[in-house]
Amino acid sequence: MIGSDVTMMCATLESDASVTWKVNGTDVKADKVEGPRLILKEVALASNALYSCFENPAGDLKDQITLRVGGE
């Protein structure tokens, strides 16, 4: 829902796993990443995108999540 916070989890990785998140192929700012979790604050329609996570250091793709923010 617009204005809410969203937390995405990268597959079933351990809480101390090091991952890199990308949104539509572009790196996500590290301040939004906590281990394998990506935390988005107050999402808007502009947050709609394809989010991908990669396990470090090899950079293997682990998960892809399509976020669709709606009004209700």
PDB file with one MODEL, atoms N, CA, C and O in Angstrom:
MODEL        1
ATOM      1  N   MET A   1       0.832  -1.175   0.000  1.00  0.00           N
ATOM      2  CA  MET A   1       0.000   0.000   0.000  1.00  0.00           C
ATOM      3  C   MET A   1       0.887   1.253   0.000  1.00  0.00           C
ATOM      4  O   MET A   1       1.931   1.272   0.652  1.00  0.00           O
ATOM      5  N   ILE A   2       0.486   2.267  -0.707  1.00  0.00           N
ATOM      6  CA  ILE A   2       1.256   3.508  -0.785  1.00  0.00           C
ATOM      7  C   ILE A   2       1.485   4.065   0.619  1.00  0.00           C
ATOM      8  O   ILE A   2       0.568   4.116   1.440  1.00  0.00           O
ATOM      9  N   GLY A   3       2.720   4.480   0.878  1.00  0.00           N
ATOM     10  CA  GLY A   3       3.072   5.070   2.166  1.00  0.00           C
ATOM     11  C   GLY A   3       3.499   4.086   3.228  1.00  0.00           C
ATOM     12  O   GLY A   3       3.960   4.497   4.293  1.00  0.00           O
ATOM     13  N   SER A   4       3.359   2.788   2.967  1.00  0.00           N
ATOM     14  CA  SER A   4       3.766   1.798   3.960  1.00  0.00           C
ATOM     15  C   SER A   4       5.223   1.394   3.752  1.00  0.00           C
ATOM     16  O   SER A   4       5.819   1.682   2.714  1.00  0.00           O
ATOM     17  N   ASP A   5       5.780   0.728   4.749  1.00  0.00           N
ATOM     18  CA  ASP A   5       7.143   0.206   4.652  1.00  0.00           C
ATOM     19  C   ASP A   5       7.081  -1.221   4.127  1.00  0.00           C
ATOM     20  O   ASP A   5       6.157  -1.969   4.447  1.00  0.00           O
ATOM     21  N   VAL A   6       8.068  -1.594   3.318  1.00  0.00           N
ATOM     22  CA  VAL A   6       8.126  -2.937   2.740  1.00  0.00           C
ATOM     23  C   VAL A   6       9.498  -3.529   3.037  1.00  0.00           C
ATOM     24  O   VAL A   6      10.520  -2.873   2.837  1.00  0.00           O
ATOM     25  N   THR A   7       9.519  -4.777   3.517  1.00  0.00           N
ATOM     26  CA  THR A   7      10.769  -5.500   3.719  1.00  0.00           C
ATOM     27  C   THR A   7      10.773  -6.715   2.804  1.00  0.00           C
ATOM     28  O   THR A   7       9.847  -7.526   2.834  1.00  0.00           O
ATOM     29  N   MET A   8      11.814  -6.840   1.996  1.00  0.00           N
ATOM     30  CA  MET A   8      11.969  -7.987   1.102  1.00  0.00           C
ATOM     31  C   MET A   8      13.110  -8.843   1.611  1.00  0.00           C
ATOM     32  O   MET A   8      14.117  -8.330   2.100  1.00  0.00           O
ATOM     33  N   MET A   9      12.949 -10.132   1.496  1.00  0.00           N
ATOM     34  CA  MET A   9      13.952 -11.092   1.955  1.00  0.00           C
ATOM     35  C   MET A   9      14.568 -11.783   0.744  1.00  0.00           C
ATOM     36  O   MET A   9      13.857 -12.227  -0.157  1.00  0.00           O
ATOM     37  N   CYS A  10      15.884 -11.869   0.731  1.00  0.00           N
ATOM     38  CA  CYS A  10      16.598 -12.516  -0.368  1.00  0.00           C
ATOM     39  C   CYS A  10      16.617 -14.023  -0.146  1.00  0.00           C
ATOM     40  O   CYS A  10      17.410 -14.542   0.640  1.00  0.00           O
ATOM     41  N   ALA A  11      15.728 -14.715  -0.856  1.00  0.00           N
ATOM     42  CA  ALA A  11      15.652 -16.174  -0.781  1.00  0.00           C
ATOM     43  C   ALA A  11      15.607 -16.642   0.669  1.00  0.00           C
ATOM     44  O   ALA A  11      14.902 -16.051   1.488  1.00  0.00           O
ATOM     45  N   THR A  12      16.343 -17.687   0.991  1.00  0.00           N
ATOM     46  CA  THR A  12      16.362 -18.232   2.351  1.00  0.00           C
ATOM     47  C   THR A  12      17.754 -18.103   2.952  1.00  0.00           C
ATOM     48  O   THR A  12      18.195 -18.971   3.705  1.00  0.00           O
ATOM     49  N   LEU A  13      18.437 -17.028   2.621  1.00  0.00           N
ATOM     50  CA  LEU A  13      19.806 -16.839   3.107  1.00  0.00           C
ATOM     51  C   LEU A  13      19.816 -16.541   4.598  1.00  0.00           C
ATOM     52  O   LEU A  13      18.848 -16.010   5.143  1.00  0.00           O
ATOM     53  N   GLU A  14      20.919 -16.888   5.253  1.00  0.00           N
ATOM     54  CA  GLU A  14      21.088 -16.637   6.685  1.00  0.00           C
ATOM     55  C   GLU A  14      21.089 -15.135   6.962  1.00  0.00           C
ATOM     56  O   GLU A  14      21.367 -14.334   6.070  1.00  0.00           O
ATOM     57  N   SER A  15      20.779 -14.761   8.198  1.00  0.00           N
ATOM     58  CA  SER A  15      20.653 -13.350   8.553  1.00  0.00           C
ATOM     59  C   SER A  15      21.967 -12.577   8.449  1.00  0.00           C
ATOM     60  O   SER A  15      21.955 -11.348   8.374  1.00  0.00           O
ATOM     61  N   ASP A  16      23.102 -13.287   8.443  1.00  0.00           N
ATOM     62  CA  ASP A  16      24.387 -12.594   8.331  1.00  0.00           C
ATOM     63  C   ASP A  16      24.958 -12.656   6.915  1.00  0.00           C
ATOM     64  O   ASP A  16      26.111 -12.284   6.696  1.00  0.00           O
ATOM     65  N   ALA A  17      24.161 -13.120   5.958  1.00  0.00           N
ATOM     66  CA  ALA A  17      24.628 -13.235   4.577  1.00  0.00           C
ATOM     67  C   ALA A  17      24.883 -11.847   3.991  1.00  0.00           C
ATOM     68  O   ALA A  17      24.181 -10.887   4.308  1.00  0.00           O
ATOM     69  N   SER A  18      25.877 -11.760   3.150  1.00  0.00           N
ATOM     70  CA  SER A  18      26.198 -10.503   2.470  1.00  0.00           C
ATOM     71  C   SER A  18      25.579 -10.549   1.077  1.00  0.00           C
ATOM     72  O   SER A  18      25.908 -11.418   0.270  1.00  0.00           O
ATOM     73  N   VAL A  19      24.684  -9.611   0.805  1.00  0.00           N
ATOM     74  CA  VAL A  19      24.022  -9.581  -0.492  1.00  0.00           C
ATOM     75  C   VAL A  19      24.081  -8.178  -1.083  1.00  0.00           C
ATOM     76  O   VAL A  19      24.283  -7.188  -0.380  1.00  0.00           O
ATOM     77  N   THR A  20      23.899  -8.129  -2.393  1.00  0.00           N
ATOM     78  CA  THR A  20      23.759  -6.880  -3.125  1.00  0.00           C
ATOM     79  C   THR A  20      22.375  -6.886  -3.746  1.00  0.00           C
ATOM     80  O   THR A  20      21.970  -7.874  -4.357  1.00  0.00           O
ATOM     81  N   TRP A  21      21.649  -5.790  -3.593  1.00  0.00           N
ATOM     82  CA  TRP A  21      20.320  -5.643  -4.193  1.00  0.00           C
ATOM     83  C   TRP A  21      20.404  -4.695  -5.377  1.00  0.00           C
ATOM     84  O   TRP A  21      21.149  -3.715  -5.354  1.00  0.00           O
ATOM     85  N   LYS A  22      19.633  -4.998  -6.411  1.00  0.00           N
ATOM     86  CA  LYS A  22      19.514  -4.114  -7.565  1.00  0.00           C
ATOM     87  C   LYS A  22      18.031  -3.883  -7.841  1.00  0.00           C
ATOM     88  O   LYS A  22      17.204  -4.771  -7.635  1.00  0.00           O
ATOM     89  N   VAL A  23      17.712  -2.693  -8.305  1.00  0.00           N
ATOM     90  CA  VAL A  23      16.357  -2.371  -8.718  1.00  0.00           C
ATOM     91  C   VAL A  23      16.428  -2.012 -10.200  1.00  0.00           C
ATOM     92  O   VAL A  23      17.111  -1.066 -10.592  1.00  0.00           O
ATOM     93  N   ASN A  24      15.715  -2.781 -11.010  1.00  0.00           N
ATOM     94  CA  ASN A  24      15.761  -2.615 -12.474  1.00  0.00           C
ATOM     95  C   ASN A  24      17.203  -2.544 -12.973  1.00  0.00           C
ATOM     96  O   ASN A  24      17.509  -1.780 -13.889  1.00  0.00           O
ATOM     97  N   GLY A  25      18.099  -3.348 -12.365  1.00  0.00           N
ATOM     98  CA  GLY A  25      19.486  -3.444 -12.804  1.00  0.00           C
ATOM     99  C   GLY A  25      20.443  -2.441 -12.191  1.00  0.00           C
ATOM    100  O   GLY A  25      21.641  -2.496 -12.468  1.00  0.00           O
ATOM    101  N   THR A  26      19.949  -1.514 -11.356  1.00  0.00           N
ATOM    102  CA  THR A  26      20.785  -0.490 -10.739  1.00  0.00           C
ATOM    103  C   THR A  26      20.958  -0.793  -9.253  1.00  0.00           C
ATOM    104  O   THR A  26      20.004  -1.196  -8.587  1.00  0.00           O
ATOM    105  N   ASP A  27      22.172  -0.600  -8.729  1.00  0.00           N
ATOM    106  CA  ASP A  27      22.437  -0.871  -7.318  1.00  0.00           C
ATOM    107  C   ASP A  27      21.513  -0.069  -6.402  1.00  0.00           C
ATOM    108  O   ASP A  27      21.216   1.097  -6.660  1.00  0.00           O
ATOM    109  N   VAL A  28      21.065  -0.721  -5.326  1.00  0.00           N
ATOM    110  CA  VAL A  28      20.254  -0.076  -4.301  1.00  0.00           C
ATOM    111  C   VAL A  28      21.190   0.476  -3.234  1.00  0.00           C
ATOM    112  O   VAL A  28      22.197  -0.155  -2.914  1.00  0.00           O
ATOM    113  N   LYS A  29      20.877   1.633  -2.685  1.00  0.00           N
ATOM    114  CA  LYS A  29      21.713   2.238  -1.640  1.00  0.00           C
ATOM    115  C   LYS A  29      21.856   1.293  -0.452  1.00  0.00           C
ATOM    116  O   LYS A  29      20.884   0.680  -0.009  1.00  0.00           O
ATOM    117  N   ALA A  30      23.080   1.184   0.057  1.00  0.00           N
ATOM    118  CA  ALA A  30      23.388   0.237   1.127  1.00  0.00           C
ATOM    119  C   ALA A  30      22.638   0.527   2.422  1.00  0.00           C
ATOM    120  O   ALA A  30      22.426  -0.383   3.223  1.00  0.00           O
ATOM    121  N   ASP A  31      22.230   1.781   2.643  1.00  0.00           N
ATOM    122  CA  ASP A  31      21.545   2.096   3.900  1.00  0.00           C
ATOM    123  C   ASP A  31      20.166   1.455   3.985  1.00  0.00           C
ATOM    124  O   ASP A  31      19.530   1.490   5.039  1.00  0.00           O
ATOM    125  N   LYS A  32      19.698   0.872   2.887  1.00  0.00           N
ATOM    126  CA  LYS A  32      18.411   0.187   2.879  1.00  0.00           C
ATOM    127  C   LYS A  32      18.569  -1.316   3.045  1.00  0.00           C
ATOM    128  O   LYS A  32      17.574  -2.039   3.093  1.00  0.00           O
ATOM    129  N   VAL A  33      19.812  -1.803   3.134  1.00  0.00           N
ATOM    130  CA  VAL A  33      20.092  -3.231   3.177  1.00  0.00           C
ATOM    131  C   VAL A  33      20.555  -3.640   4.571  1.00  0.00           C
ATOM    132  O   VAL A  33      21.456  -3.025   5.141  1.00  0.00           O
ATOM    133  N   GLU A  34      19.928  -4.686   5.116  1.00  0.00           N
ATOM    134  CA  GLU A  34      20.339  -5.263   6.395  1.00  0.00           C
ATOM    135  C   GLU A  34      20.496  -6.762   6.187  1.00  0.00           C
ATOM    136  O   GLU A  34      19.513  -7.503   6.206  1.00  0.00           O
ATOM    137  N   GLY A  35      21.733  -7.208   5.988  1.00  0.00           N
ATOM    138  CA  GLY A  35      21.973  -8.621   5.686  1.00  0.00           C
ATOM    139  C   GLY A  35      21.251  -8.967   4.397  1.00  0.00           C
ATOM    140  O   GLY A  35      21.446  -8.292   3.386  1.00  0.00           O
ATOM    141  N   PRO A  36      20.417 -10.007   4.406  1.00  0.00           N
ATOM    142  CA  PRO A  36      19.704 -10.385   3.194  1.00  0.00           C
ATOM    143  C   PRO A  36      18.385  -9.625   3.000  1.00  0.00           C
ATOM    144  O   PRO A  36      17.633  -9.920   2.071  1.00  0.00           O
ATOM    145  N   ARG A  37      18.102  -8.651   3.870  1.00  0.00           N
ATOM    146  CA  ARG A  37      16.835  -7.918   3.790  1.00  0.00           C
ATOM    147  C   ARG A  37      17.015  -6.560   3.122  1.00  0.00           C
ATOM    148  O   ARG A  37      18.014  -5.872   3.333  1.00  0.00           O
ATOM    149  N   LEU A  38      16.021  -6.188   2.310  1.00  0.00           N
ATOM    150  CA  LEU A  38      15.951  -4.858   1.724  1.00  0.00           C
ATOM    151  C   LEU A  38      14.738  -4.180   2.333  1.00  0.00           C
ATOM    152  O   LEU A  38      13.624  -4.699   2.260  1.00  0.00           O
ATOM    153  N   ILE A  39      14.958  -3.011   2.938  1.00  0.00           N
ATOM    154  CA  ILE A  39      13.886  -2.300   3.627  1.00  0.00           C
ATOM    155  C   ILE A  39      13.587  -1.007   2.875  1.00  0.00           C
ATOM    156  O   ILE A  39      14.452  -0.143   2.731  1.00  0.00           O
ATOM    157  N   LEU A  40      12.362  -0.891   2.405  1.00  0.00           N
ATOM    158  CA  LEU A  40      11.918   0.309   1.696  1.00  0.00           C
ATOM    159  C   LEU A  40      10.936   1.047   2.589  1.00  0.00           C
ATOM    160  O   LEU A  40       9.944   0.472   3.036  1.00  0.00           O
ATOM    161  N   LYS A  41      11.208   2.311   2.847  1.00  0.00           N
ATOM    162  CA  LYS A  41      10.362   3.141   3.709  1.00  0.00           C
ATOM    163  C   LYS A  41       9.376   3.931   2.851  1.00  0.00           C
ATOM    164  O   LYS A  41       9.743   4.486   1.816  1.00  0.00           O
ATOM    165  N   GLU A  42       8.133   3.974   3.291  1.00  0.00           N
ATOM    166  CA  GLU A  42       7.089   4.784   2.670  1.00  0.00           C
ATOM    167  C   GLU A  42       7.093   4.648   1.149  1.00  0.00           C
ATOM    168  O   GLU A  42       7.366   5.612   0.433  1.00  0.00           O
ATOM    169  N   VAL A  43       6.789   3.450   0.663  1.00  0.00           N
ATOM    170  CA  VAL A  43       6.808   3.198  -0.774  1.00  0.00           C
ATOM    171  C   VAL A  43       5.775   4.049  -1.500  1.00  0.00           C
ATOM    172  O   VAL A  43       4.752   4.435  -0.934  1.00  0.00           O
ATOM    173  N   ALA A  44       6.067   4.332  -2.765  1.00  0.00           N
ATOM    174  CA  ALA A  44       5.187   5.099  -3.636  1.00  0.00           C
ATOM    175  C   ALA A  44       5.048   4.337  -4.948  1.00  0.00           C
ATOM    176  O   ALA A  44       5.686   3.302  -5.138  1.00  0.00           O
ATOM    177  N   LEU A  45       4.230   4.838  -5.838  1.00  0.00           N
ATOM    178  CA  LEU A  45       4.082   4.179  -7.139  1.00  0.00           C
ATOM    179  C   LEU A  45       5.426   4.073  -7.848  1.00  0.00           C
ATOM    180  O   LEU A  45       5.647   3.129  -8.607  1.00  0.00           O
ATOM    181  N   ALA A  46       6.324   5.023  -7.615  1.00  0.00           N
ATOM    182  CA  ALA A  46       7.656   4.988  -8.225  1.00  0.00           C
ATOM    183  C   ALA A  46       8.497   3.820  -7.715  1.00  0.00           C
ATOM    184  O   ALA A  46       9.523   3.495  -8.312  1.00  0.00           O
ATOM    185  N   SER A  47       8.076   3.183  -6.615  1.00  0.00           N
ATOM    186  CA  SER A  47       8.799   2.033  -6.066  1.00  0.00           C
ATOM    187  C   SER A  47       8.509   0.757  -6.850  1.00  0.00           C
ATOM    188  O   SER A  47       9.209  -0.241  -6.683  1.00  0.00           O
ATOM    189  N   ASN A  48       7.485   0.778  -7.702  1.00  0.00           N
ATOM    190  CA  ASN A  48       7.156  -0.395  -8.515  1.00  0.00           C
ATOM    191  C   ASN A  48       8.336  -0.723  -9.413  1.00  0.00           C
ATOM    192  O   ASN A  48       8.768   0.110 -10.210  1.00  0.00           O
ATOM    193  N   ALA A  49       8.858  -1.946  -9.283  1.00  0.00           N
ATOM    194  CA  ALA A  49      10.050  -2.318 -10.043  1.00  0.00           C
ATOM    195  C   ALA A  49      10.362  -3.791  -9.824  1.00  0.00           C
ATOM    196  O   ALA A  49       9.706  -4.478  -9.043  1.00  0.00           O
ATOM    197  N   LEU A  50      11.385  -4.255 -10.538  1.00  0.00           N
ATOM    198  CA  LEU A  50      11.921  -5.599 -10.354  1.00  0.00           C
ATOM    199  C   LEU A  50      13.156  -5.484  -9.469  1.00  0.00           C
ATOM    200  O   LEU A  50      14.135  -4.836  -9.840  1.00  0.00           O
ATOM    201  N   TYR A  51      13.107  -6.116  -8.299  1.00  0.00           N
ATOM    202  CA  TYR A  51      14.211  -6.112  -7.347  1.00  0.00           C
ATOM    203  C   TYR A  51      14.910  -7.467  -7.422  1.00  0.00           C
ATOM    204  O   TYR A  51      14.258  -8.510  -7.383  1.00  0.00           O
ATOM    205  N   SER A  52      16.237  -7.449  -7.530  1.00  0.00           N
ATOM    206  CA  SER A  52      17.037  -8.668  -7.623  1.00  0.00           C
ATOM    207  C   SER A  52      18.088  -8.653  -6.529  1.00  0.00           C
ATOM    208  O   SER A  52      18.655  -7.606  -6.215  1.00  0.00           O
ATOM    209  N   CYS A  53      18.348  -9.825  -5.946  1.00  0.00           N
ATOM    210  CA  CYS A  53      19.411  -9.903  -4.943  1.00  0.00           C
ATOM    211  C   CYS A  53      20.451 -10.918  -5.379  1.00  0.00           C
ATOM    212  O   CYS A  53      20.145 -11.947  -5.981  1.00  0.00           O
ATOM    213  N   PHE A  54      21.691 -10.589  -5.051  1.00  0.00           N
ATOM    214  CA  PHE A  54      22.845 -11.386  -5.440  1.00  0.00           C
ATOM    215  C   PHE A  54      23.681 -11.669  -4.207  1.00  0.00           C
ATOM    216  O   PHE A  54      23.950 -10.764  -3.417  1.00  0.00           O
ATOM    217  N   GLU A  55      24.095 -12.917  -4.035  1.00  0.00           N
ATOM    218  CA  GLU A  55      24.922 -13.281  -2.877  1.00  0.00           C
ATOM    219  C   GLU A  55      26.370 -12.920  -3.159  1.00  0.00           C
ATOM    220  O   GLU A  55      26.916 -13.266  -4.207  1.00  0.00           O
ATOM    221  N   ASN A  56      26.991 -12.216  -2.206  1.00  0.00           N
ATOM    222  CA  ASN A  56      28.404 -11.848  -2.323  1.00  0.00           C
ATOM    223  C   ASN A  56      29.267 -12.984  -1.779  1.00  0.00           C
ATOM    224  O   ASN A  56      28.769 -13.735  -0.941  1.00  0.00           O
ATOM    225  N   PRO A  57      30.499 -13.163  -2.184  1.00  0.00           N
ATOM    226  CA  PRO A  57      31.216 -12.313  -3.120  1.00  0.00           C
ATOM    227  C   PRO A  57      31.066 -12.744  -4.575  1.00  0.00           C
ATOM    228  O   PRO A  57      31.471 -12.006  -5.473  1.00  0.00           O
ATOM    229  N   ALA A  58      30.497 -13.913  -4.829  1.00  0.00           N
ATOM    230  CA  ALA A  58      30.442 -14.432  -6.196  1.00  0.00           C
ATOM    231  C   ALA A  58      29.462 -13.667  -7.086  1.00  0.00           C
ATOM    232  O   ALA A  58      29.617 -13.643  -8.307  1.00  0.00           O
ATOM    233  N   GLY A  59      28.457 -13.046  -6.474  1.00  0.00           N
ATOM    234  CA  GLY A  59      27.489 -12.291  -7.253  1.00  0.00           C
ATOM    235  C   GLY A  59      26.437 -13.156  -7.918  1.00  0.00           C
ATOM    236  O   GLY A  59      25.860 -12.773  -8.936  1.00  0.00           O
ATOM    237  N   ASP A  60      26.183 -14.345  -7.333  1.00  0.00           N
ATOM    238  CA  ASP A  60      25.184 -15.243  -7.905  1.00  0.00           C
ATOM    239  C   ASP A  60      23.775 -14.727  -7.637  1.00  0.00           C
ATOM    240  O   ASP A  60      23.451 -14.368  -6.505  1.00  0.00           O
ATOM    241  N   LEU A  61      22.935 -14.689  -8.672  1.00  0.00           N
ATOM    242  CA  LEU A  61      21.542 -14.281  -8.513  1.00  0.00           C
ATOM    243  C   LEU A  61      20.822 -15.276  -7.619  1.00  0.00           C
ATOM    244  O   LEU A  61      20.830 -16.478  -7.887  1.00  0.00           O
ATOM    245  N   LYS A  62      20.196 -14.778  -6.553  1.00  0.00           N
ATOM    246  CA  LYS A  62      19.503 -15.649  -5.606  1.00  0.00           C
ATOM    247  C   LYS A  62      17.992 -15.506  -5.667  1.00  0.00           C
ATOM    248  O   LYS A  62      17.271 -16.469  -5.407  1.00  0.00           O
ATOM    249  N   ASP A  63      17.499 -14.314  -6.007  1.00  0.00           N
ATOM    250  CA  ASP A  63      16.055 -14.103  -5.969  1.00  0.00           C
ATOM    251  C   ASP A  63      15.699 -12.871  -6.790  1.00  0.00           C
ATOM    252  O   ASP A  63      16.512 -11.963  -6.965  1.00  0.00           O
ATOM    253  N   GLN A  64      14.456 -12.858  -7.293  1.00  0.00           N
ATOM    254  CA  GLN A  64      13.913 -11.685  -7.962  1.00  0.00           C
ATOM    255  C   GLN A  64      12.497 -11.481  -7.457  1.00  0.00           C
ATOM    256  O   GLN A  64      11.717 -12.427  -7.355  1.00  0.00           O
ATOM    257  N   ILE A  65      12.175 -10.234  -7.142  1.00  0.00           N
ATOM    258  CA  ILE A  65      10.863  -9.902  -6.591  1.00  0.00           C
ATOM    259  C   ILE A  65      10.314  -8.713  -7.371  1.00  0.00           C
ATOM    260  O   ILE A  65      10.993  -7.697  -7.520  1.00  0.00           O
ATOM    261  N   THR A  66       9.086  -8.839  -7.869  1.00  0.00           N
ATOM    262  CA  THR A  66       8.422  -7.729  -8.533  1.00  0.00           C
ATOM    263  C   THR A  66       7.530  -7.045  -7.511  1.00  0.00           C
ATOM    264  O   THR A  66       6.619  -7.662  -6.959  1.00  0.00           O
ATOM    265  N   LEU A  67       7.794  -5.772  -7.261  1.00  0.00           N
ATOM    266  CA  LEU A  67       7.002  -5.010  -6.311  1.00  0.00           C
ATOM    267  C   LEU A  67       5.944  -4.218  -7.070  1.00  0.00           C
ATOM    268  O   LEU A  67       6.246  -3.498  -8.022  1.00  0.00           O
ATOM    269  N   ARG A  68       4.699  -4.368  -6.629  1.00  0.00           N
ATOM    270  CA  ARG A  68       3.589  -3.616  -7.201  1.00  0.00           C
ATOM    271  C   ARG A  68       2.874  -2.910  -6.061  1.00  0.00           C
ATOM    272  O   ARG A  68       2.163  -3.536  -5.275  1.00  0.00           O
ATOM    273  N   VAL A  69       3.068  -1.609  -5.980  1.00  0.00           N
ATOM    274  CA  VAL A  69       2.453  -0.800  -4.940  1.00  0.00           C
ATOM    275  C   VAL A  69       1.078  -0.364  -5.426  1.00  0.00           C
ATOM    276  O   VAL A  69       0.917   0.056  -6.572  1.00  0.00           O
ATOM    277  N   GLY A  70       0.087  -0.468  -4.542  1.00  0.00           N
ATOM    278  CA  GLY A  70      -1.261  -0.050  -4.904  1.00  0.00           C
ATOM    279  C   GLY A  70      -1.851   0.877  -3.858  1.00  0.00           C
ATOM    280  O   GLY A  70      -1.269   1.095  -2.796  1.00  0.00           O
ATOM    281  N   GLY A  71      -3.004   1.412  -4.176  1.00  0.00           N
ATOM    282  CA  GLY A  71      -3.649   2.341  -3.272  1.00  0.00           C
ATOM    283  C   GLY A  71      -4.384   1.681  -2.126  1.00  0.00           C
ATOM    284  O   GLY A  71      -4.616   2.306  -1.091  1.00  0.00           O
ATOM    285  N   GLU A  72      -4.753   0.421  -2.300  1.00  0.00           N
ATOM    286  CA  GLU A  72      -5.480  -0.270  -1.224  1.00  0.00           C
ATOM    287  C   GLU A  72      -5.055  -1.710  -1.132  1.00  0.00           C
ATOM    288  O   GLU A  72      -5.558  -2.449  -0.286  1.00  0.00           O
TER     289      GLU A  72
ENDMDL
END
